[in-house]
Amino acid sequence: MTTMSLTEATLLQAELHKLECHFTWKLKKEELDLTDLLNRLEQHADFNLGEKAGLAQTYNSLGYVKHLLGSSQDALGYLQKCVELTKESRLDDCDKWLIVPYGNLAWLQYQLKCFSECESYLEKIRRIVQELPDSSLGLCHQVLGEKAWAYFKFSRKYYNQAKECFEKVLELEPMNAEWNCGYAFVLHRTETECPSVRTIKQLRQAIDTNPDNDELKALLAVRLGEAKEYNEAESLVEEALEGSPNAPNVIRYVGKFLRIYGSVERSIALLKRVLEKSPTSAFIHHQLALCYKRKAITLQREGTQNSPSAGAEIQRSRSQCIYYLDKTTELKPGFITAMIELANQYGEDGDLDRAEEMFQQTLHKAKEKNEYLQQVYLSYGQFQQYRRRSLPEAITCYMECLKIDEGTVDGKKSAKQLGKINDKRSSKSPVSRKDLRIPVSKEERNAGP
């Protein structure tokens, strides 16, 4: 069937919109960094993360991404592979695991105007739904779990939706290994306080249900380091290294732990080793950049007076830091925090023009994505104040940061910088707070005479 009446088309569209799949989860193309997402998913496939069941899930997502990129035949191929692997790996409740890929295939066939094939997949879903206790796709455990993973993997903008879905499905199956793992990952990304008791607790729960998952162990080690529980953290790092000595998804967290709490040189060696296997990983390039940044800072603090070659080693470390940051932002153009760090490192290196150019690019990207804007304004203001020695430009940046939200960490830092500028100017010539337009804090507004 290649044509249909208006009534038939309307009914078909209505049924498609009721499905639970990537096409209906509002994973909007304009909100996604498709290049980075495709790169990450292809890496997951290359390293066979999650074995057959995990690979099926990756192919399902790759099918939708390829559709967004306009490669319909590639999309069809990935979705068909997803169905094959799901049937091979999901021996229990296989039909329920097929609801999401069948939904994606129905949508794709509809958009390809293959209406008979579309109807065929819809009929498969109808038969599965009839067997569900409540006939509700949205409450099916497998659908909720797949939805949670999709939100988690596609963009940080969807982390809250991912967390909500994982919480719902864990209420239904509290000891499910996959969903405990996913919930631990999303809490790690969203719970920013250090240490996060909630994240540590969930990581322990996830390891209890996934005792062979070395990525979880390495991640728990990083979080335990924040809680100053170093002995257990170091034991977990060694356990993760022994179990997965060459797995990029494990070594990236081991490397992070060693950079912060152990040996920078050992971290560099491990990260370089896995970079050979995962040369397009923005995360690993970024971790290497941070290692060289820490190395340069350590040398500045300790080595300048003791070694005549320290200056050259500092410069070499800074150059390596810049190199890996440049690669990071090339691989992941929307990596705002890496762009900020690259601009700062250009400034540290004395290349003020390149730093200025990078700050402008970062500001443009942050506005475009509506992410990390306060952090950009604060860092740009500090660059203008301390590198460019341009107080008017610095004040403008700090004020823009404050306009967004004066109550955040970055907002408070900007207010503090403006206060220092005001104090310094006041000692030379009277400049009122009003002239700088520094907002009055809530405490000051409420203070008595």
Kinemage of the C-alpha trace (Angstrom):
@kinemage 1
@onewidth
@group {chain A} dominant
@subgroup {mainchain}
@vectorlist {calphas} color= white
{ca met a 1} P 0.000 0.000 0.000
{ca thr a 2} L 1.664 3.231 -1.205
{ca thr a 3} L -1.341 5.541 -1.025
{ca met a 4} L -4.205 5.985 1.427
{ca ser a 5} L -7.237 8.156 1.914
{ca leu a 6} L -7.214 11.218 4.154
{ca thr a 7} L -9.302 9.365 6.744
{ca glu a 8} L -6.928 6.384 6.741
{ca ala a 9} L -3.911 8.686 7.069
{ca thr a 10} L -5.510 10.552 9.981
{ca leu a 11} L -6.289 7.316 11.830
{ca leu a 12} L -2.798 5.959 11.203
{ca gln a 13} L -1.137 9.141 12.453
{ca ala a 14} L -3.305 9.114 15.580
{ca glu a 15} L -2.213 5.553 16.368
{ca leu a 16} L 1.448 6.351 15.705
{ca his a 17} L 1.354 9.284 18.121
{ca lys a 18} L 0.083 6.988 20.881
{ca leu a 19} L 3.149 4.747 20.608
{ca glu a 20} L 5.995 4.751 23.125
{ca cys a 21} L 9.244 5.084 21.166
{ca his a 22} L 12.020 7.528 20.278
{ca phe a 23} L 9.773 9.247 17.722
{ca thr a 24} L 7.208 10.177 20.405
{ca trp a 25} L 9.539 10.983 23.332
{ca lys a 26} L 10.232 14.534 22.122
{ca leu a 27} L 13.936 13.955 21.513
{ca lys a 28} L 14.195 17.120 19.446
{ca lys a 29} L 16.844 17.427 16.759
{ca glu a 30} L 17.558 21.070 17.627
{ca glu a 31} L 18.285 20.114 21.256
{ca leu a 32} L 20.773 17.372 20.377
{ca asp a 33} L 24.455 17.426 19.514
{ca leu a 34} L 24.005 14.781 16.835
{ca thr a 35} L 27.699 14.500 15.920
{ca asp a 36} L 28.711 13.796 19.508
{ca leu a 37} L 25.713 11.524 20.112
{ca leu a 38} L 26.432 9.471 16.989
{ca asn a 39} L 30.096 9.212 17.999
{ca arg a 40} L 29.233 7.994 21.508
{ca leu a 41} L 26.677 5.455 20.307
{ca glu a 42} L 29.075 4.084 17.690
{ca gln a 43} L 31.718 3.699 20.408
{ca his a 44} L 29.204 1.777 22.539
{ca ala a 45} L 28.580 -0.510 19.567
{ca asp a 46} L 32.304 -0.933 18.803
{ca phe a 47} L 33.080 -1.954 22.384
{ca asn a 48} L 29.932 -4.109 22.636
{ca leu a 49} L 28.926 -2.442 25.898
{ca gly a 50} L 26.150 -4.382 27.619
{ca glu a 51} L 26.678 -7.460 25.409
{ca lys a 52} L 23.798 -8.429 23.073
{ca ala a 53} L 21.013 -6.758 25.068
{ca gly a 54} L 23.010 -3.546 25.414
{ca leu a 55} L 23.977 -3.648 21.749
{ca ala a 56} L 20.314 -4.011 20.780
{ca gln a 57} L 19.501 -0.911 22.828
{ca thr a 58} L 22.368 0.979 21.153
{ca tyr a 59} L 21.173 -0.040 17.673
{ca asn a 60} L 17.675 1.157 18.570
{ca ser a 61} L 19.033 4.615 19.427
{ca leu a 62} L 21.355 4.629 16.409
{ca gly a 63} L 18.356 3.956 14.185
{ca tyr a 64} L 16.616 7.075 15.444
{ca val a 65} L 19.785 9.198 15.199
{ca lys a 66} L 20.366 8.052 11.618
{ca his a 67} L 16.756 9.015 10.854
{ca leu a 68} L 17.376 12.507 12.267
{ca leu a 69} L 20.469 12.750 10.069
{ca gly a 70} L 18.423 11.847 6.996
{ca ser a 71} L 19.901 8.365 6.473
{ca ser a 72} L 16.692 6.351 6.321
{ca gln a 73} L 18.205 3.124 4.990
{ca asp a 74} L 20.907 3.123 7.681
{ca ala a 75} L 18.170 3.780 10.234
{ca leu a 76} L 16.154 0.834 8.931
{ca gly a 77} L 19.207 -1.433 9.081
{ca tyr a 78} L 19.990 -0.538 12.694
{ca leu a 79} L 16.387 -1.002 13.820
{ca gln a 80} L 16.145 -4.408 12.137
{ca lys a 81} L 19.405 -5.459 13.829
{ca cys a 82} L 17.937 -4.251 17.121
{ca val a 83} L 14.941 -6.560 16.668
{ca glu a 84} L 17.183 -9.539 15.815
{ca leu a 85} L 19.439 -9.027 18.845
{ca thr a 86} L 16.484 -8.432 21.145
{ca lys a 87} L 14.987 -11.777 20.134
{ca glu a 88} L 18.351 -13.483 20.762
{ca ser a 89} L 19.091 -11.845 24.122
{ca arg a 90} L 15.731 -11.202 25.799
{ca leu a 91} L 14.421 -14.692 26.405
{ca asp a 92} L 12.087 -13.511 29.177
{ca asp a 93} L 9.283 -11.138 28.155
{ca cys a 94} L 10.827 -10.713 24.696
{ca asp a 95} L 7.633 -9.246 23.204
{ca lys a 96} L 7.609 -6.440 25.761
{ca trp a 97} L 11.209 -5.553 24.889
{ca leu a 98} L 10.162 -5.314 21.224
{ca ile a 99} L 7.511 -2.635 21.813
{ca val a 100} L 9.938 0.293 21.426
{ca pro a 101} L 11.854 -0.965 18.335
{ca tyr a 102} L 8.581 -1.982 16.659
{ca gly a 103} L 7.277 1.524 17.367
{ca asn a 104} L 10.369 3.080 15.808
{ca leu a 105} L 10.022 0.820 12.769
{ca ala a 106} L 6.336 1.715 12.368
{ca trp a 107} L 7.201 5.414 12.390
{ca leu a 108} L 10.110 5.011 9.997
{ca gln a 109} L 8.073 2.953 7.512
{ca tyr a 110} L 5.293 5.545 7.683
{ca gln a 111} L 7.736 8.333 6.865
{ca leu a 112} L 9.110 6.247 3.989
{ca lys a 113} L 5.478 5.939 2.771
{ca cys a 114} L 5.654 2.162 3.180
{ca phe a 115} L 2.194 2.044 4.723
{ca ser a 116} L 1.706 -1.736 4.564
{ca glu a 117} L 4.936 -2.291 6.507
{ca cys a 118} L 3.911 0.429 8.961
{ca glu a 119} L 0.551 -1.283 9.523
{ca ser a 120} L 2.340 -4.621 9.999
{ca tyr a 121} L 4.438 -3.267 12.878
{ca leu a 122} L 1.404 -1.589 14.422
{ca glu a 123} L -0.414 -4.922 14.369
{ca lys a 124} L 2.529 -6.571 16.150
{ca ile a 125} L 2.327 -3.906 18.866
{ca arg a 126} L -1.469 -4.313 19.170
{ca arg a 127} L -1.058 -8.036 19.810
{ca ile a 128} L 1.584 -7.407 22.487
{ca val a 129} L -0.493 -4.714 24.204
{ca gln a 130} L -3.491 -7.049 24.418
{ca glu a 131} L -1.396 -9.298 26.667
{ca leu a 132} L -0.406 -6.471 29.048
{ca pro a 133} L -2.263 -6.495 32.393
{ca asp a 134} L -3.377 -2.868 32.124
{ca ser a 135} L -3.080 -2.435 28.330
{ca ser a 136} L -0.950 0.656 28.942
{ca leu a 137} L 2.278 1.037 26.981
{ca gly a 138} L 3.526 3.815 29.242
{ca leu a 139} L 3.427 1.620 32.373
{ca cys a 140} L 5.170 -1.387 30.829
{ca his a 141} L 8.409 -1.921 32.784
{ca gln a 142} L 10.505 -2.548 29.689
{ca val a 143} L 9.173 0.565 27.939
{ca leu a 144} L 9.810 2.755 30.994
{ca gly a 145} L 13.340 1.403 31.251
{ca glu a 146} L 14.103 1.994 27.568
{ca lys a 147} L 12.664 5.498 27.817
{ca ala a 148} L 14.879 6.256 30.818
{ca trp a 149} L 18.025 5.083 29.019
{ca ala a 150} L 17.131 7.083 25.893
{ca tyr a 151} L 16.680 10.297 27.881
{ca phe a 152} L 19.950 9.650 29.711
{ca lys a 153} L 22.024 8.948 26.602
{ca phe a 154} L 20.640 11.562 24.224
{ca ser a 155} L 21.314 14.818 26.096
{ca arg a 156} L 22.026 16.236 29.526
{ca lys a 157} L 18.918 18.377 28.950
{ca tyr a 158} L 16.843 15.239 29.473
{ca tyr a 159} L 18.540 14.039 32.677
{ca asn a 160} L 15.582 15.002 34.862
{ca gln a 161} L 13.207 13.026 32.642
{ca ala a 162} L 15.635 10.090 32.774
{ca lys a 163} L 15.767 10.263 36.561
{ca glu a 164} L 11.968 10.342 36.787
{ca cys a 165} L 11.602 7.299 34.511
{ca phe a 166} L 14.251 5.304 36.379
{ca glu a 167} L 12.540 6.102 39.684
{ca lys a 168} L 9.177 4.937 38.326
{ca val a 169} L 10.501 1.669 36.954
{ca leu a 170} L 12.508 0.937 40.115
{ca glu a 171} L 9.321 1.297 42.140
{ca leu a 172} L 7.988 -1.558 40.018
{ca glu a 173} L 11.199 -3.643 40.040
{ca pro a 174} L 13.514 -2.392 42.822
{ca met a 175} L 16.187 -5.073 42.302
{ca asn a 176} L 16.458 -4.844 38.502
{ca ala a 177} L 20.162 -4.700 37.614
{ca glu a 178} L 19.889 -2.590 34.433
{ca trp a 179} L 17.732 0.110 35.939
{ca asn a 180} L 19.681 0.324 39.181
{ca cys a 181} L 22.760 0.866 37.025
{ca gly a 182} L 21.082 3.565 34.927
{ca tyr a 183} L 19.707 5.336 37.992
{ca ala a 184} L 23.193 5.392 39.546
{ca phe a 185} L 24.635 6.972 36.398
{ca val a 186} L 21.952 9.650 36.166
{ca leu a 187} L 22.287 10.540 39.866
{ca his a 188} L 26.036 10.893 39.363
{ca arg a 189} L 25.354 13.419 36.599
{ca thr a 190} L 22.623 15.363 38.409
{ca glu a 191} L 23.588 15.276 42.112
{ca thr a 192} L 26.332 17.901 42.193
{ca glu a 193} L 26.947 18.266 45.922
{ca cys a 194} L 30.198 16.766 47.207
{ca pro a 195} L 29.951 14.257 48.672
{ca ser a 196} L 26.541 13.078 47.497
{ca val a 197} L 25.250 10.543 50.016
{ca arg a 198} L 22.324 9.692 47.731
{ca thr a 199} L 24.593 8.962 44.754
{ca ile a 200} L 26.974 6.834 46.822
{ca lys a 201} L 24.059 4.832 48.224
{ca gln a 202} L 22.637 4.193 44.748
{ca leu a 203} L 26.051 3.226 43.346
{ca arg a 204} L 26.373 0.634 46.109
{ca gln a 205} L 22.884 -0.673 45.290
{ca ala a 206} L 23.786 -0.819 41.594
{ca ile a 207} L 26.976 -2.782 42.327
{ca asp a 208} L 25.007 -5.208 44.512
{ca thr a 209} L 22.805 -5.981 41.505
{ca asn a 210} L 25.705 -5.717 38.972
{ca pro a 211} L 28.683 -7.271 40.857
{ca asp a 212} L 30.820 -7.582 37.712
{ca asn a 213} L 30.316 -3.997 36.473
{ca asp a 214} L 33.747 -2.374 36.782
{ca glu a 215} L 32.521 0.984 35.467
{ca leu a 216} L 30.238 1.292 38.496
{ca lys a 217} L 33.144 0.402 40.809
{ca ala a 218} L 35.399 3.060 39.270
{ca leu a 219} L 32.624 5.638 39.484
{ca leu a 220} L 31.939 4.766 43.130
{ca ala a 221} L 35.666 5.209 43.802
{ca val a 222} L 35.491 8.772 42.439
{ca arg a 223} L 32.503 9.552 44.662
{ca leu a 224} L 34.086 7.926 47.732
{ca gly a 225} L 37.159 10.077 47.151
{ca glu a 226} L 34.906 13.124 47.516
{ca ala a 227} L 33.716 11.657 50.831
{ca lys a 228} L 37.374 11.134 51.902
{ca glu a 229} L 36.838 7.370 52.116
{ca tyr a 230} L 40.166 6.789 50.392
{ca asn a 231} L 40.925 3.202 51.454
{ca glu a 232} L 37.731 1.756 50.015
{ca ala a 233} L 38.052 3.987 46.942
{ca glu a 234} L 41.589 2.774 46.207
{ca ser a 235} L 40.509 -0.839 46.671
{ca leu a 236} L 37.689 -0.338 44.148
{ca val a 237} L 40.071 1.284 41.659
{ca glu a 238} L 42.439 -1.680 41.808
{ca glu a 239} L 39.497 -4.088 41.492
{ca ala a 240} L 38.178 -2.217 38.440
{ca leu a 241} L 41.637 -2.147 36.855
{ca glu a 242} L 42.109 -5.858 37.413
{ca gly a 243} L 38.722 -6.698 35.928
{ca ser a 244} L 38.767 -4.279 32.960
{ca pro a 245} L 42.341 -3.094 32.307
{ca asn a 246} L 41.624 -1.899 28.763
{ca ala a 247} L 37.966 -0.822 28.834
{ca pro a 248} L 37.679 2.901 27.984
{ca asn a 249} L 34.413 3.323 29.903
{ca val a 250} L 36.193 2.049 33.055
{ca ile a 251} L 39.614 3.643 32.618
{ca arg a 252} L 38.152 7.126 32.108
{ca tyr a 253} L 36.865 7.091 35.711
{ca val a 254} L 39.965 5.334 37.050
{ca gly a 255} L 42.040 8.030 35.358
{ca lys a 256} L 39.889 10.744 36.900
{ca phe a 257} L 40.313 9.227 40.367
{ca leu a 258} L 44.086 8.931 39.991
{ca arg a 259} L 44.365 12.507 38.704
{ca ile a 260} L 42.544 13.891 41.726
{ca tyr a 261} L 43.606 11.535 44.517
{ca gly a 262} L 46.509 9.435 43.295
{ca ser a 263} L 49.159 9.828 40.614
{ca val a 264} L 48.807 12.194 37.668
{ca glu a 265} L 51.526 10.335 35.749
{ca arg a 266} L 49.765 6.988 36.209
{ca ser a 267} L 46.499 8.577 35.133
{ca ile a 268} L 48.125 9.975 31.984
{ca ala a 269} L 49.618 6.575 31.112
{ca leu a 270} L 46.284 4.767 31.538
{ca leu a 271} L 44.291 7.365 29.617
{ca lys a 272} L 46.769 7.378 26.734
{ca arg a 273} L 46.559 3.602 26.578
{ca val a 274} L 42.775 3.558 26.204
{ca leu a 275} L 42.884 6.537 23.846
{ca glu a 276} L 44.497 4.213 21.306
{ca lys a 277} L 41.315 2.113 21.444
{ca ser a 278} L 38.952 5.067 21.622
{ca pro a 279} L 40.603 7.893 19.627
{ca thr a 280} L 37.362 9.840 19.150
{ca ser a 281} L 36.403 9.992 22.839
{ca ala a 282} L 35.989 13.631 23.870
{ca phe a 283} L 35.757 12.531 27.516
{ca ile a 284} L 39.183 10.854 27.510
{ca his a 285} L 40.811 13.782 25.678
{ca his a 286} L 39.281 16.098 28.275
{ca gln a 287} L 40.568 13.977 31.161
{ca leu a 288} L 44.073 14.051 29.666
{ca ala a 289} L 43.873 17.833 29.351
{ca leu a 290} L 42.916 18.109 33.023
{ca cys a 291} L 45.821 15.828 33.960
{ca tyr a 292} L 48.302 18.120 32.205
{ca lys a 293} L 46.656 21.170 33.762
{ca arg a 294} L 47.126 19.674 37.235
{ca lys a 295} L 50.704 18.719 36.375
{ca ala a 296} L 51.504 22.295 35.311
{ca ile a 297} L 49.933 23.724 38.480
{ca thr a 298} L 51.865 21.268 40.674
{ca leu a 299} L 55.136 22.163 38.949
{ca gln a 300} L 54.420 25.866 39.378
{ca arg a 301} L 53.838 25.399 43.091
{ca glu a 302} L 56.677 23.043 43.854
{ca gly a 303} L 59.237 22.818 41.105
{ca thr a 304} L 60.202 26.306 39.980
{ca gln a 305} L 62.697 26.969 42.752
{ca asn a 306} L 64.191 23.456 42.805
{ca ser a 307} L 64.774 22.679 39.143
{ca pro a 308} L 66.121 24.873 36.360
{ca ser a 309} L 64.159 22.789 33.851
{ca ala a 310} L 60.850 23.288 35.665
{ca gly a 311} L 59.883 26.256 33.490
{ca ala a 312} L 60.270 24.210 30.313
{ca glu a 313} L 58.310 21.321 31.836
{ca ile a 314} L 55.508 23.678 32.882
{ca gln a 315} L 55.334 25.027 29.338
{ca arg a 316} L 55.303 21.506 27.896
{ca ser a 317} L 52.485 20.469 30.235
{ca arg a 318} L 50.483 23.566 29.346
{ca ser a 319} L 51.010 22.903 25.626
{ca gln a 320} L 49.781 19.337 26.097
{ca cys a 321} L 46.786 20.627 28.021
{ca ile a 322} L 45.932 22.998 25.161
{ca tyr a 323} L 46.438 20.230 22.599
{ca tyr a 324} L 44.019 17.848 24.307
{ca leu a 325} L 41.464 20.591 24.986
{ca asp a 326} L 41.599 21.571 21.328
{ca lys a 327} L 40.970 17.940 20.348
{ca thr a 328} L 38.142 17.743 22.899
{ca thr a 329} L 36.311 20.741 21.463
{ca glu a 330} L 36.927 19.489 17.930
{ca leu a 331} L 35.347 16.133 18.783
{ca lys a 332} L 32.528 17.699 20.798
{ca pro a 333} L 31.915 21.277 19.557
{ca gly a 334} L 29.245 21.958 22.184
{ca phe a 335} L 31.439 21.031 25.179
{ca ile a 336} L 31.112 24.441 26.871
{ca thr a 337} L 33.210 23.755 29.988
{ca ala a 338} L 36.070 22.448 27.835
{ca met a 339} L 35.825 25.573 25.650
{ca ile a 340} L 36.028 27.782 28.757
{ca glu a 341} L 39.106 25.895 29.935
{ca leu a 342} L 40.737 26.171 26.503
{ca ala a 343} L 40.187 29.941 26.499
{ca asn a 344} L 41.669 30.159 30.002
{ca gln a 345} L 44.703 28.098 28.985
{ca tyr a 346} L 45.351 30.361 25.996
{ca gly a 347} L 45.292 33.228 28.485
{ca glu a 348} L 47.703 31.406 30.818
{ca asp a 349} L 49.966 30.838 27.827
{ca gly a 350} L 49.980 34.556 27.015
{ca asp a 351} L 48.107 34.165 23.726
{ca leu a 352} L 45.473 36.777 24.562
{ca asp a 353} L 44.098 37.145 21.048
{ca arg a 354} L 43.342 33.424 20.748
{ca ala a 355} L 41.893 33.468 24.261
{ca glu a 356} L 39.624 36.376 23.300
{ca glu a 357} L 38.513 34.587 20.147
{ca met a 358} L 37.764 31.386 22.083
{ca phe a 359} L 35.792 33.267 24.745
{ca gln a 360} L 33.694 34.885 22.009
{ca gln a 361} L 33.031 31.488 20.401
{ca thr a 362} L 32.177 30.002 23.793
{ca leu a 363} L 29.802 32.839 24.636
{ca his a 364} L 28.035 32.412 21.301
{ca lys a 365} L 27.715 28.641 21.796
{ca ala a 366} L 26.506 29.024 25.401
{ca lys a 367} L 23.795 31.468 24.297
{ca glu a 368} L 22.815 29.165 21.443
{ca lys a 369} L 22.513 26.139 23.750
{ca asn a 370} L 21.364 28.155 26.786
{ca glu a 371} L 23.894 26.296 28.932
{ca tyr a 372} L 26.678 27.373 31.324
{ca leu a 373} L 26.115 31.038 30.441
{ca gln a 374} L 26.919 32.272 33.945
{ca gln a 375} L 30.126 30.253 34.032
{ca val a 376} L 31.185 31.743 30.694
{ca tyr a 377} L 30.497 35.325 31.816
{ca leu a 378} L 32.380 34.795 35.098
{ca ser a 379} L 35.444 33.284 33.405
{ca tyr a 380} L 35.372 35.897 30.645
{ca gly a 381} L 35.174 38.637 33.274
{ca gln a 382} L 38.165 37.213 35.134
{ca phe a 383} L 40.081 37.065 31.860
{ca gln a 384} L 39.258 40.709 31.126
{ca gln a 385} L 40.161 41.768 34.668
{ca tyr a 386} L 43.409 39.876 35.188
{ca arg a 387} L 44.753 39.191 31.682
{ca arg a 388} L 43.478 42.068 29.565
{ca arg a 389} L 43.504 44.520 32.507
{ca ser a 390} L 40.242 45.906 31.168
{ca leu a 391} L 37.993 46.728 34.109
{ca pro a 392} L 35.086 48.118 32.033
{ca glu a 393} L 34.859 44.867 30.056
{ca ala a 394} L 35.237 42.807 33.228
{ca ile a 395} L 32.449 44.749 34.942
{ca thr a 396} L 30.171 44.182 31.942
{ca cys a 397} L 30.768 40.411 32.096
{ca tyr a 398} L 30.225 40.229 35.853
{ca met a 399} L 27.018 42.237 35.546
{ca glu a 400} L 25.708 39.945 32.794
{ca cys a 401} L 26.423 36.988 35.064
{ca leu a 402} L 24.505 38.632 37.912
{ca lys a 403} L 21.519 39.404 35.689
{ca ile a 404} L 20.980 35.690 35.114
{ca asp a 405} L 20.897 34.724 38.810
{ca glu a 406} L 22.695 36.423 41.674
{ca gly a 407} L 22.032 33.510 44.036
{ca thr a 408} L 24.122 30.855 42.268
{ca val a 409} L 27.781 30.099 42.987
{ca asp a 410} L 28.844 31.936 39.821
{ca gly a 411} L 26.503 34.830 40.594
{ca lys a 412} L 27.965 35.213 44.087
{ca lys a 413} L 31.512 35.081 42.701
{ca ser a 414} L 30.659 37.820 40.210
{ca ala a 415} L 29.182 39.978 42.979
{ca lys a 416} L 32.341 39.425 45.015
{ca gln a 417} L 34.543 40.482 42.081
{ca leu a 418} L 32.443 43.609 41.569
{ca gly a 419} L 32.747 44.370 45.272
{ca lys a 420} L 36.536 44.108 45.069
{ca ile a 421} L 36.608 46.421 42.050
{ca asn a 422} L 34.390 48.874 43.902
{ca asp a 423} L 36.604 48.777 47.014
{ca lys a 424} L 39.749 49.286 44.951
{ca arg a 425} L 38.272 52.197 43.027
{ca ser a 426} L 36.812 53.733 46.176
{ca ser a 427} L 40.254 53.913 47.738
{ca lys a 428} L 41.386 56.056 44.795
{ca ser a 429} L 38.227 57.973 43.920
{ca pro a 430} L 34.711 57.624 45.327
{ca val a 431} L 32.650 55.223 43.223
{ca ser a 432} L 29.239 54.295 44.570
{ca arg a 433} L 27.709 50.858 44.507
{ca lys a 434} L 24.974 52.427 42.411
{ca asp a 435} L 27.562 53.474 39.793
{ca leu a 436} L 28.632 49.850 39.463
{ca arg a 437} L 24.974 48.773 39.660
{ca ile a 438} L 25.815 45.937 42.061
{ca pro a 439} L 22.583 44.368 43.328
{ca val a 440} L 21.890 44.577 47.034
{ca ser a 441} L 21.791 41.118 48.614
{ca lys a 442} L 18.729 39.776 50.392
{ca glu a 443} L 20.603 39.916 53.708
{ca glu a 444} L 21.491 43.578 53.172
{ca arg a 445} L 17.907 44.439 52.254
{ca asn a 446} L 16.647 42.848 55.450
{ca ala a 447} L 19.391 44.228 57.722
{ca gly a 448} L 18.373 46.774 60.355
{ca pro a 449} L 19.959 50.206 60.832
